[in-house]
Amino acid sequence: MKHRRKLFLTKDIYNLPPTDQTFVDAMRDNISFHMNHCQAYKEILDSFGFGLDDLNGIDDLWNIPPLPTSYLKNKTMLSKPYDKLLIRTTSSGTGGKKTLSGYDKSSGLCALSMALKVLRFHHLISIRRTNYIVLGVRPDKNNQTATAKALTYFTILAPAKKIVYAVKIVDGAYRVDIDHLVEAIQTFAREGRPVRIIGFPAYFKLFLAELAARGIKLQLHPNSKVLLGGGWKTFFAEEISKEALFAMAHETLDISRQNFKDHFSTAEHPVNYVACEENHFHVPVFSRVIIRDVTTLKPVGKGIPGVLNLISPILSSAPYGSIITDDIAVLRDNCSCGIESPYVDIIGRIGLSNLRTCTQQASDFLKNL
């Protein structure tokens, strides 16, 4: 897939127009490969009457039938055997069902090239030894979720002196060791070494609230960073704005606003979206984003809310080149941060009734499979 290789070697990661045709060619290669190696995917494309002749330019990307993530949690589709993949992952399985995914060697090399460029751009790579608090569980043979692996993956961006995980397995069940976390953050503050806190915003808020309840205020090293990712999920009742969360953290840990980074990715679409200084997820050259009408699934214009469709040729292991999520989002231009590519505002999740309406449009073919 020479066009994919060329795309993922691009250095100017937020300058989309010069890469438009390369992206289209890479998607054509990707779709052709998966049609030849995944019969279920070929049947889906055939059900929609889609062929490679329907994809010639960047404005044709919306013609690719998007796979709903809700469908992928019920049916595994891979173009290479799962047990032969270089890295195997699953989605978080919040609703009890998981998507199988992962990287073969070529996908992994693309992901590595992309990650180095994106994370360097956002000043997340350092040679300074750093202490970590990971607000999650250490991945092991019983926990292969992409989330757990990603949290650990972020601890290699600066050499780790010590890594403390918030969640431990006790008698087969997950338990948050809050006393250990509190002790660790106080020890790290005394050491005077940079600290990185990584995890879900909901867990971070709970951690900050516990520190506040104990009357603990700390002054961490000025190069300390917070890297958040994911939504609030089952903690939706606790949700606050990111700015309010940043204010809490500044008050409790004395971390500057510029050292807060928000990250977005999915198991089915493992592209790195890191928020700019205005907290916006800009689209990198490695992907394209379409916002679709909730009812018709046709593309809507900039500034209009709709369902989120993520497109990338990154995976040759699974036919997830175009997926549709249950997120409602808006695509916008002209961010004041100076990055020229459009950015995505994720504004919520679709309600159950709307979710069925939306995904039904993309999933009618399933009744015959």
Sequence and secondary structure as in RCSB ss.txt:
>XXXX:A:sequence
MKHRRKLFLTKDIYNLPPTDQTFVDAMRDNISFHMNHCQAYKEILDSFGFGLDDLNGIDDLWNIPPLPTSYLKNK
TMLSKPYDKLLIRTTSSGTGGKKTLSGYDKSSGLCALSMALKVLRFHHLISIRRTNYIVLGVRPDKNNQTATAKA
LTYFTILAPAKKIVYAVKIVDGAYRVDIDHLVEAIQTFAREGRPVRIIGFPAYFKLFLAELAARGIKLQLHPNSK
VLLGGGWKTFFAEEISKEALFAMAHETLDISRQNFKDHFSTAEHPVNYVACEENHFHVPVFSRVIIRDVTTLKPV
GKGIPGVLNLISPILSSAPYGSIITDDIAVLRDNCSCGIESPYVDIIGRIGLSNLRTCTQQASDFLKNL
>XXXX:A:secstr
 HHHHHHHT S TT  GGGHHHHHHHHHHHHHHHHHH HHHHHHHHHTT  GGG SSGGGGGGS  EEHHHHTTS
   SS GGG SEEEE   TTS   EEEE HHHHHHHHHHHHHHHHHTT    S EEEEEEEE  BTTB BHHHHH
HHHGGGSS EEEEEEEEEEETTEEEE HHHHHHHHHHHHHHT  EEEEE HHHHHHHHHHHHHTT      TT E
EEEES  GGGGGG   HHHHHHHHHHHH   GGGEEEEE  SSS   EEB TTS EE  TT EEEEE TTT  B 
 TT  EEEEEE    SSS  SEEEEEEEEEEE   TTS  S EEEEEEE  HHHHHHHHHHHHGGGGG 
